[in-house]
Amino acid sequence: MTDAKFWNKVAPRYAARPISDEAAYATTLERTASYLAADAAVLEAGAGTGTTARRLAPHAGRIVATDISDALLEIARSRIEADGLTNITLEQTGVESLPEGPFDAAIAFNLLHLVPDPAAAVATLAARVKPGGYVITKTTALSRMWYLRPLIGAMRLFRQAPKVRFFKVAEIDALHEAAGLTIVETGNYPANPPARFVVARKG
């Protein structure tokens, strides 16, 4: 099963799930918004149902929100329309073929541990950002939760889970540095398991 087919299949269930830690998510959004200007052009990879794009919309000029799943994007579209937001554009694409931009910021939350080539994904995000712009990511570091590996493996056999990478925090930071970016802020929101928040500037 391809990634797009998996997310299309689980889209209704995924959309119905509440945010697991609202306080951590609110902090993530607050820190992200602090790097955006009112006229900022923002690219989001792995936008899912559009929750992040919708919450950041008041802090940016325009947002191009992308995802590989047309089912998730349909849910996002309905929610964006219900909110009356006009500065969000949706595009169905994977991280390997993101819109060219250039953008003031490129964001990817809960994505890097799911893509086949995280280093290439960060490099692509960096390529879409203007000099002086930001790549902002948040990625759960699951390396200490080794006991989840067989469970996720079993779930994948029944097409109930995607492939998941078990990152260390240092590995997530290193992905951004390897793409030629300068890390200007990090945090763990939440702290356990650490969902690593990274803001990296393009030189």
CYANA upper distance limits for C-alpha pairs under 8 A (distance plus 0.5 A):
  1 MET  CA      5 LYS  CA      6.68
  1 MET  CA      6 PHE  CA      6.87
  1 MET  CA    159 ARG  CA      8.04
  2 THR  CA      6 PHE  CA      6.76
  3 ASP  CA      7 TRP  CA      6.79
  3 ASP  CA     68 ILE  CA      8.21
  3 ASP  CA    162 PRO  CA      7.72
  4 ALA  CA      8 ASN  CA      6.55
  4 ALA  CA     68 ILE  CA      5.94
  4 ALA  CA     69 SER  CA      5.50
  4 ALA  CA     70 ASP  CA      8.44
  5 LYS  CA      9 LYS  CA      6.60
  5 LYS  CA     69 SER  CA      7.86
  6 PHE  CA     10 VAL  CA      6.92
  6 PHE  CA    159 ARG  CA      7.83
  6 PHE  CA    162 PRO  CA      7.76
  7 TRP  CA     11 ALA  CA      6.13
  7 TRP  CA     69 SER  CA      6.40
  7 TRP  CA     71 ALA  CA      8.14
  7 TRP  CA     72 LEU  CA      7.85
  8 ASN  CA     69 SER  CA      6.08
  8 ASN  CA     70 ASP  CA      7.31
  8 ASN  CA     71 ALA  CA      5.55
  8 ASN  CA     72 LEU  CA      7.14
 10 VAL  CA     14 TYR  CA      6.38
 11 ALA  CA     15 ALA  CA      6.43
 11 ALA  CA     71 ALA  CA      6.64
 11 ALA  CA     72 LEU  CA      6.01
 12 PRO  CA     16 ALA  CA      6.82
 12 PRO  CA     72 LEU  CA      8.49
 13 ARG  CA     17 ARG  CA      7.14
 15 ALA  CA     49 THR  CA      7.00
 15 ALA  CA     72 LEU  CA      8.24
 15 ALA  CA     75 ILE  CA      8.16
 19 ILE  CA     25 TYR  CA      8.39
 21 ASP  CA     25 TYR  CA      6.76
 21 ASP  CA    190 PRO  CA      7.87
 22 GLU  CA     26 ALA  CA      6.44
 23 ALA  CA     27 THR  CA      6.79
 24 ALA  CA     28 THR  CA      6.75
 24 ALA  CA    189 TYR  CA      5.22
 24 ALA  CA    190 PRO  CA      5.73
 25 TYR  CA     29 LEU  CA      6.74
 25 TYR  CA    189 TYR  CA      7.50
 26 ALA  CA     30 GLU  CA      6.56
 27 THR  CA     31 ARG  CA      6.61
 27 THR  CA    189 TYR  CA      7.68
 28 THR  CA     32 THR  CA      6.62
 28 THR  CA    189 TYR  CA      7.26
 28 THR  CA    197 PHE  CA      7.80
 29 LEU  CA     33 ALA  CA      6.47
 29 LEU  CA     52 THR  CA      8.19
 29 LEU  CA     55 ARG  CA      8.17
 29 LEU  CA     56 LEU  CA      7.63
 30 GLU  CA     34 SER  CA      6.84
 31 ARG  CA     35 TYR  CA      7.71
 32 THR  CA     36 LEU  CA      7.61
 32 THR  CA    136 ILE  CA      7.71
 33 ALA  CA     56 LEU  CA      7.19
 33 ALA  CA     59 HIS  CA      6.61
 35 TYR  CA    134 TYR  CA      8.29
 36 LEU  CA     40 ALA  CA      6.40
 36 LEU  CA     59 HIS  CA      7.00
 36 LEU  CA     60 ALA  CA      6.79
 36 LEU  CA    104 ASP  CA      8.34
 36 LEU  CA    105 ALA  CA      8.02
 37 ALA  CA     59 HIS  CA      7.24
 37 ALA  CA     60 ALA  CA      6.58
 37 ALA  CA     61 GLY  CA      8.20
 38 ALA  CA     58 PRO  CA      8.40
 38 ALA  CA     59 HIS  CA      6.03
 38 ALA  CA     60 ALA  CA      5.28
 38 ALA  CA     61 GLY  CA      6.01
 39 ASP  CA     60 ALA  CA      6.02
 39 ASP  CA     61 GLY  CA      4.41
 39 ASP  CA     62 ARG  CA      7.73
 40 ALA  CA     60 ALA  CA      5.42
 40 ALA  CA     61 GLY  CA      5.40
 40 ALA  CA     62 ARG  CA      7.05
 40 ALA  CA    103 PHE  CA      8.18
 40 ALA  CA    104 ASP  CA      6.28
 40 ALA  CA    105 ALA  CA      8.06
 41 ALA  CA     60 ALA  CA      7.15
 41 ALA  CA     61 GLY  CA      6.36
 41 ALA  CA     62 ARG  CA      5.58
 41 ALA  CA     63 ILE  CA      6.48
 41 ALA  CA     64 VAL  CA      8.41
 41 ALA  CA    103 PHE  CA      5.61
 41 ALA  CA    104 ASP  CA      5.81
 41 ALA  CA    105 ALA  CA      7.26
 42 VAL  CA     60 ALA  CA      7.63
 42 VAL  CA     61 GLY  CA      8.46
 42 VAL  CA     62 ARG  CA      6.74
 42 VAL  CA     63 ILE  CA      5.15
 42 VAL  CA     64 VAL  CA      6.74
 42 VAL  CA    103 PHE  CA      6.15
 42 VAL  CA    104 ASP  CA      6.47
 42 VAL  CA    105 ALA  CA      5.47
 42 VAL  CA    106 ALA  CA      6.23
 42 VAL  CA    107 ILE  CA      8.05
 43 LEU  CA     63 ILE  CA      6.30
 43 LEU  CA     64 VAL  CA      5.39
 43 LEU  CA     65 ALA  CA      6.55
 43 LEU  CA     66 THR  CA      8.25
 43 LEU  CA    103 PHE  CA      6.99
 43 LEU  CA    105 ALA  CA      6.84
 43 LEU  CA    106 ALA  CA      5.08
 43 LEU  CA    107 ILE  CA      6.71
 44 GLU  CA     53 ALA  CA      7.99
 44 GLU  CA     63 ILE  CA      7.74
 44 GLU  CA     64 VAL  CA      6.65
 44 GLU  CA     65 ALA  CA      5.17
 44 GLU  CA     66 THR  CA      6.42
 44 GLU  CA    106 ALA  CA      6.25
 44 GLU  CA    107 ILE  CA      5.32
 44 GLU  CA    108 ALA  CA      6.30
 45 ALA  CA     65 ALA  CA      6.91
 45 ALA  CA     66 THR  CA      5.62
 45 ALA  CA     67 ASP  CA      6.68
 45 ALA  CA     94 GLY  CA      8.17
 45 ALA  CA     95 VAL  CA      6.65
 45 ALA  CA     98 LEU  CA      8.13
 45 ALA  CA    106 ALA  CA      8.11
 45 ALA  CA    107 ILE  CA      6.82
 45 ALA  CA    108 ALA  CA      5.54
 45 ALA  CA    109 PHE  CA      8.30
 45 ALA  CA    111 LEU  CA      8.25
 46 GLY  CA     65 ALA  CA      8.17
 46 GLY  CA     66 THR  CA      6.37
 46 GLY  CA     67 ASP  CA      5.14
 46 GLY  CA     68 ILE  CA      7.78
 46 GLY  CA     94 GLY  CA      8.32
 46 GLY  CA     95 VAL  CA      8.06
 46 GLY  CA    108 ALA  CA      6.68
 46 GLY  CA    109 PHE  CA      7.59
 46 GLY  CA    110 ASN  CA      8.21
 46 GLY  CA    111 LEU  CA      6.56
 47 ALA  CA     51 THR  CA      8.12
 47 ALA  CA     52 THR  CA      7.66
 47 ALA  CA     53 ALA  CA      7.68
 47 ALA  CA     65 ALA  CA      6.04
 47 ALA  CA     66 THR  CA      5.94
 47 ALA  CA     67 ASP  CA      5.92
 47 ALA  CA     73 LEU  CA      8.44
 47 ALA  CA    108 ALA  CA      8.14
 47 ALA  CA    109 PHE  CA      8.42
 48 GLY  CA     66 THR  CA      8.30
 48 GLY  CA     67 ASP  CA      6.51
 48 GLY  CA     69 SER  CA      8.03
 48 GLY  CA     72 LEU  CA      5.82
 48 GLY  CA     73 LEU  CA      6.88
 48 GLY  CA     76 ALA  CA      7.60
 49 THR  CA     72 LEU  CA      5.62
 49 THR  CA     73 LEU  CA      6.38
 49 THR  CA     74 GLU  CA      8.29
 49 THR  CA     75 ILE  CA      6.09
 49 THR  CA     76 ALA  CA      4.69
 49 THR  CA     77 ARG  CA      8.45
 50 GLY  CA     54 ARG  CA      6.52
 50 GLY  CA     65 ALA  CA      7.78
 50 GLY  CA     73 LEU  CA      7.84
 50 GLY  CA     75 ILE  CA      8.40
 50 GLY  CA     76 ALA  CA      5.16
 50 GLY  CA     77 ARG  CA      8.20
 50 GLY  CA     79 ARG  CA      8.19
 50 GLY  CA     80 ILE  CA      8.02
 51 THR  CA     55 ARG  CA      6.78
 51 THR  CA     76 ALA  CA      7.98
 52 THR  CA     56 LEU  CA      6.58
 53 ALA  CA     57 ALA  CA      6.34
 53 ALA  CA     63 ILE  CA      7.31
 53 ALA  CA     65 ALA  CA      7.18
 53 ALA  CA     88 ILE  CA      7.68
 54 ARG  CA     80 ILE  CA      7.15
 54 ARG  CA     85 LEU  CA      8.06
 54 ARG  CA     88 ILE  CA      8.25
 56 LEU  CA     60 ALA  CA      7.20
 57 ALA  CA     61 GLY  CA      8.03
 57 ALA  CA     62 ARG  CA      7.72
 57 ALA  CA     63 ILE  CA      7.49
 57 ALA  CA     85 LEU  CA      8.04
 57 ALA  CA     87 ASN  CA      7.30
 57 ALA  CA     88 ILE  CA      7.62
 61 GLY  CA     87 ASN  CA      7.16
 62 ARG  CA     87 ASN  CA      5.22
 62 ARG  CA     88 ILE  CA      6.37
 62 ARG  CA     89 THR  CA      8.29
 63 ILE  CA     87 ASN  CA      6.72
 63 ILE  CA     88 ILE  CA      5.27
 63 ILE  CA     89 THR  CA      6.72
 64 VAL  CA     88 ILE  CA      6.39
 64 VAL  CA     89 THR  CA      5.29
 64 VAL  CA     90 LEU  CA      6.39
 64 VAL  CA     91 GLU  CA      7.65
 65 ALA  CA     88 ILE  CA      7.41
 65 ALA  CA     89 THR  CA      6.58
 65 ALA  CA     90 LEU  CA      5.45
 65 ALA  CA     91 GLU  CA      6.82
 66 THR  CA     73 LEU  CA      8.47
 66 THR  CA     90 LEU  CA      6.27
 66 THR  CA     91 GLU  CA      5.29
 66 THR  CA     92 GLN  CA      6.03
 66 THR  CA     93 THR  CA      6.50
 66 THR  CA     94 GLY  CA      7.97
 66 THR  CA     98 LEU  CA      8.15
 67 ASP  CA     72 LEU  CA      8.17
 67 ASP  CA     73 LEU  CA      7.38
 67 ASP  CA     91 GLU  CA      7.32
 67 ASP  CA     92 GLN  CA      5.68
 67 ASP  CA     93 THR  CA      5.98
 67 ASP  CA     94 GLY  CA      6.59
 67 ASP  CA     95 VAL  CA      8.41
 68 ILE  CA     92 GLN  CA      5.84
 68 ILE  CA     93 THR  CA      5.35
 68 ILE  CA     94 GLY  CA      5.45
 69 SER  CA     73 LEU  CA      6.86
 69 SER  CA     92 GLN  CA      7.18
 70 ASP  CA     74 GLU  CA      6.59
 70 ASP  CA     92 GLN  CA      6.78
 71 ALA  CA     75 ILE  CA      7.09
 72 LEU  CA     76 ALA  CA      6.76
 73 LEU  CA     77 ARG  CA      6.47
 73 LEU  CA     90 LEU  CA      7.54
 73 LEU  CA     91 GLU  CA      8.49
 73 LEU  CA     92 GLN  CA      7.89
 74 GLU  CA     78 SER  CA      6.83
 75 ILE  CA     79 ARG  CA      6.84
 76 ALA  CA     80 ILE  CA      6.56
 77 ARG  CA     81 GLU  CA      6.60
 77 ARG  CA     90 LEU  CA      7.98
 78 SER  CA     82 ALA  CA      6.60
 79 ARG  CA     83 ASP  CA      6.70
 80 ILE  CA     84 GLY  CA      6.78
 80 ILE  CA     85 LEU  CA      6.13
 80 ILE  CA     88 ILE  CA      8.25
 81 GLU  CA     85 LEU  CA      6.73
 81 GLU  CA     86 THR  CA      8.50
 93 THR  CA     97 SER  CA      6.86
 93 THR  CA     98 LEU  CA      6.92
 94 GLY  CA     98 LEU  CA      7.06
 95 VAL  CA    121 ALA  CA      6.57
 95 VAL  CA    124 THR  CA      7.84
 95 VAL  CA    125 LEU  CA      8.48
 96 GLU  CA    120 ALA  CA      8.21
 96 GLU  CA    121 ALA  CA      7.07
 96 GLU  CA    124 THR  CA      7.29
 98 LEU  CA    124 THR  CA      8.18
 98 LEU  CA    128 ARG  CA      8.45
 99 PRO  CA    128 ARG  CA      8.11
100 GLU  CA    128 ARG  CA      6.16
101 GLY  CA    128 ARG  CA      6.12
101 GLY  CA    129 VAL  CA      7.68
102 PRO  CA    128 ARG  CA      5.68
102 PRO  CA    129 VAL  CA      5.77
102 PRO  CA    130 LYS  CA      6.00
103 PHE  CA    128 ARG  CA      6.57
103 PHE  CA    129 VAL  CA      5.24
103 PHE  CA    130 LYS  CA      6.28
103 PHE  CA    133 GLY  CA      7.93
104 ASP  CA    129 VAL  CA      6.24
104 ASP  CA    130 LYS  CA      6.26
104 ASP  CA    132 GLY  CA      8.42
104 ASP  CA    133 GLY  CA      5.33
104 ASP  CA    134 TYR  CA      7.06
105 ALA  CA    129 VAL  CA      6.41
105 ALA  CA    130 LYS  CA      8.33
105 ALA  CA    133 GLY  CA      5.98
105 ALA  CA    134 TYR  CA      5.13
105 ALA  CA    135 VAL  CA      6.25
105 ALA  CA    136 ILE  CA      7.79
106 ALA  CA    125 LEU  CA      6.43
106 ALA  CA    126 ALA  CA      8.00
106 ALA  CA    128 ARG  CA      7.70
106 ALA  CA    129 VAL  CA      6.95
106 ALA  CA    134 TYR  CA      6.88
106 ALA  CA    135 VAL  CA      5.39
106 ALA  CA    136 ILE  CA      6.71
107 ILE  CA    125 LEU  CA      8.22
107 ILE  CA    135 VAL  CA      6.31
107 ILE  CA    136 ILE  CA      5.15
107 ILE  CA    137 THR  CA      6.03
108 ALA  CA    112 LEU  CA      7.99
108 ALA  CA    136 ILE  CA      7.02
108 ALA  CA    137 THR  CA      5.30
108 ALA  CA    138 LYS  CA      7.11
109 PHE  CA    137 THR  CA      5.82
109 PHE  CA    138 LYS  CA      5.09
109 PHE  CA    139 THR  CA      6.82
110 ASN  CA    114 LEU  CA      8.28
110 ASN  CA    137 THR  CA      8.36
110 ASN  CA    138 LYS  CA      6.34
110 ASN  CA    139 THR  CA      5.55
110 ASN  CA    140 THR  CA      7.30
111 LEU  CA    115 VAL  CA      7.09
111 LEU  CA    138 LYS  CA      8.29
111 LEU  CA    139 THR  CA      7.15
112 LEU  CA    118 PRO  CA      5.81
112 LEU  CA    121 ALA  CA      7.79
112 LEU  CA    139 THR  CA      6.68
113 HIS  CA    118 PRO  CA      7.56
113 HIS  CA    139 THR  CA      7.02
113 HIS  CA    140 THR  CA      7.73
113 HIS  CA    164 VAL  CA      6.22
113 HIS  CA    165 ARG  CA      5.27
113 HIS  CA    166 PHE  CA      7.55
113 HIS  CA    167 PHE  CA      7.62
114 LEU  CA    162 PRO  CA      7.66
114 LEU  CA    163 LYS  CA      6.67
114 LEU  CA    164 VAL  CA      5.71
114 LEU  CA    165 ARG  CA      6.87
115 VAL  CA    121 ALA  CA      8.13
117 ASP  CA    121 ALA  CA      6.78
118 PRO  CA    122 VAL  CA      6.79
118 PRO  CA    175 LEU  CA      7.95
119 ALA  CA    123 ALA  CA      6.73
119 ALA  CA    175 LEU  CA      6.08
119 ALA  CA    176 HIS  CA      8.45
119 ALA  CA    178 ALA  CA      8.16
119 ALA  CA    179 ALA  CA      7.96
120 ALA  CA    124 THR  CA      6.57
121 ALA  CA    125 LEU  CA      6.79
122 VAL  CA    126 ALA  CA      6.64
122 VAL  CA    175 LEU  CA      7.25
122 VAL  CA    176 HIS  CA      6.91
122 VAL  CA    179 ALA  CA      7.07
123 ALA  CA    127 ALA  CA      6.66
123 ALA  CA    176 HIS  CA      8.35
123 ALA  CA    179 ALA  CA      5.56
124 THR  CA    128 ARG  CA      6.98
125 LEU  CA    129 VAL  CA      7.28
125 LEU  CA    135 VAL  CA      7.08
126 ALA  CA    134 TYR  CA      8.36
126 ALA  CA    135 VAL  CA      6.75
126 ALA  CA    179 ALA  CA      7.48
126 ALA  CA    181 LEU  CA      8.04
126 ALA  CA    202 LYS  CA      7.42
129 VAL  CA    133 GLY  CA      6.14
129 VAL  CA    134 TYR  CA      7.21
129 VAL  CA    135 VAL  CA      7.85
129 VAL  CA    202 LYS  CA      7.76
130 LYS  CA    202 LYS  CA      7.75
131 PRO  CA    202 LYS  CA      5.82
131 PRO  CA    203 GLY  CA      5.95
132 GLY  CA    201 ARG  CA      6.54
132 GLY  CA    202 LYS  CA      5.63
132 GLY  CA    203 GLY  CA      6.05
133 GLY  CA    201 ARG  CA      6.20
133 GLY  CA    202 LYS  CA      6.05
134 TYR  CA    199 VAL  CA      7.09
134 TYR  CA    200 ALA  CA      6.04
134 TYR  CA    201 ARG  CA      5.02
134 TYR  CA    202 LYS  CA      6.55
135 VAL  CA    198 VAL  CA      8.48
135 VAL  CA    199 VAL  CA      6.47
135 VAL  CA    200 ALA  CA      5.75
135 VAL  CA    201 ARG  CA      6.88
135 VAL  CA    202 LYS  CA      8.06
136 ILE  CA    197 PHE  CA      7.92
136 ILE  CA    198 VAL  CA      6.15
136 ILE  CA    199 VAL  CA      5.04
136 ILE  CA    200 ALA  CA      6.84
137 THR  CA    196 ARG  CA      8.34
137 THR  CA    197 PHE  CA      6.25
137 THR  CA    198 VAL  CA      5.81
137 THR  CA    199 VAL  CA      7.20
138 LYS  CA    195 ALA  CA      6.69
138 LYS  CA    196 ARG  CA      5.73
138 LYS  CA    197 PHE  CA      4.79
138 LYS  CA    198 VAL  CA      6.79
139 THR  CA    172 ILE  CA      7.95
139 THR  CA    195 ALA  CA      5.74
139 THR  CA    196 ARG  CA      5.62
139 THR  CA    197 PHE  CA      7.20
140 THR  CA    167 PHE  CA      7.99
140 THR  CA    193 PRO  CA      7.48
140 THR  CA    194 PRO  CA      6.33
140 THR  CA    195 ALA  CA      4.46
140 THR  CA    196 ARG  CA      6.39
141 ALA  CA    166 PHE  CA      6.78
141 ALA  CA    167 PHE  CA      5.22
141 ALA  CA    168 LYS  CA      5.79
141 ALA  CA    169 VAL  CA      6.19
141 ALA  CA    172 ILE  CA      8.34
141 ALA  CA    193 PRO  CA      7.15
141 ALA  CA    194 PRO  CA      6.08
141 ALA  CA    195 ALA  CA      6.49
141 ALA  CA    196 ARG  CA      7.19
142 LEU  CA    146 TRP  CA      7.81
142 LEU  CA    165 ARG  CA      8.26
142 LEU  CA    166 PHE  CA      5.19
142 LEU  CA    167 PHE  CA      6.10
142 LEU  CA    168 LYS  CA      7.32
142 LEU  CA    193 PRO  CA      7.18
142 LEU  CA    194 PRO  CA      8.17
143 SER  CA    166 PHE  CA      5.21
143 SER  CA    167 PHE  CA      5.68
143 SER  CA    168 LYS  CA      5.77
144 ARG  CA    168 LYS  CA      8.43
145 MET  CA    149 ARG  CA      8.40
146 TRP  CA    166 PHE  CA      8.33
147 TYR  CA    151 LEU  CA      8.02
148 LEU  CA    152 ILE  CA      6.54
149 ARG  CA    153 GLY  CA      6.51
150 PRO  CA    154 ALA  CA      6.57
151 LEU  CA    155 MET  CA      6.71
152 ILE  CA    156 ARG  CA      6.57
152 ILE  CA    161 ALA  CA      6.91
152 ILE  CA    163 LYS  CA      8.34
152 ILE  CA    164 VAL  CA      8.32
153 GLY  CA    157 LEU  CA      7.08
154 ALA  CA    158 PHE  CA      7.46
155 MET  CA    159 ARG  CA      6.70
155 MET  CA    160 GLN  CA      5.44
155 MET  CA    161 ALA  CA      5.92
156 ARG  CA    160 GLN  CA      5.98
156 ARG  CA    161 ALA  CA      5.39
156 ARG  CA    162 PRO  CA      6.79
156 ARG  CA    163 LYS  CA      7.69
167 PHE  CA    171 GLU  CA      6.74
167 PHE  CA    172 ILE  CA      7.22
168 LYS  CA    172 ILE  CA      7.13
169 VAL  CA    173 ASP  CA      7.03
169 VAL  CA    194 PRO  CA      8.11
169 VAL  CA    196 ARG  CA      6.99
170 ALA  CA    174 ALA  CA      6.61
171 GLU  CA    175 LEU  CA      6.87
172 ILE  CA    176 HIS  CA      7.68
172 ILE  CA    196 ARG  CA      7.91
173 ASP  CA    177 GLU  CA      7.21
173 ASP  CA    183 ILE  CA      8.31
173 ASP  CA    198 VAL  CA      7.57
174 ALA  CA    178 ALA  CA      6.48
175 LEU  CA    179 ALA  CA      7.01
176 HIS  CA    180 GLY  CA      7.37
176 HIS  CA    181 LEU  CA      6.11
176 HIS  CA    182 THR  CA      7.98
176 HIS  CA    183 ILE  CA      7.79
176 HIS  CA    200 ALA  CA      7.32
177 GLU  CA    181 LEU  CA      5.56
177 GLU  CA    182 THR  CA      6.75
177 GLU  CA    183 ILE  CA      7.65
180 GLY  CA    202 LYS  CA      7.78
180 GLY  CA    203 GLY  CA      8.42
181 LEU  CA    200 ALA  CA      6.10
181 LEU  CA    201 ARG  CA      6.00
181 LEU  CA    202 LYS  CA      5.56
181 LEU  CA    203 GLY  CA      7.30
182 THR  CA    200 ALA  CA      5.61
182 THR  CA    201 ARG  CA      5.61
182 THR  CA    202 LYS  CA      7.03
182 THR  CA    203 GLY  CA      7.82
183 ILE  CA    198 VAL  CA      7.51
183 ILE  CA    199 VAL  CA      6.37
183 ILE  CA    200 ALA  CA      4.56
183 ILE  CA    201 ARG  CA      6.79
184 VAL  CA    198 VAL  CA      8.37
184 VAL  CA    199 VAL  CA      6.25
184 VAL  CA    200 ALA  CA      6.03
184 VAL  CA    201 ARG  CA      7.28
185 GLU  CA    197 PHE  CA      8.44
185 GLU  CA    198 VAL  CA      6.42
185 GLU  CA    199 VAL  CA      5.59
185 GLU  CA    200 ALA  CA      7.59
186 THR  CA    196 ARG  CA      7.58
186 THR  CA    197 PHE  CA      5.80
186 THR  CA    198 VAL  CA      5.08
186 THR  CA    199 VAL  CA      6.83
187 GLY  CA    196 ARG  CA      6.41
187 GLY  CA    197 PHE  CA      5.51
187 GLY  CA    198 VAL  CA      7.32
188 ASN  CA    194 PRO  CA      5.67
188 ASN  CA    195 ALA  CA      5.59
188 ASN  CA    196 ARG  CA      5.19
188 ASN  CA    197 PHE  CA      6.32
189 TYR  CA    194 PRO  CA      7.08
189 TYR  CA    195 ALA  CA      5.76
189 TYR  CA    196 ARG  CA      7.19
189 TYR  CA    197 PHE  CA      7.38
190 PRO  CA    194 PRO  CA      6.25
190 PRO  CA    195 ALA  CA      6.17
191 ALA  CA    195 ALA  CA      7.12
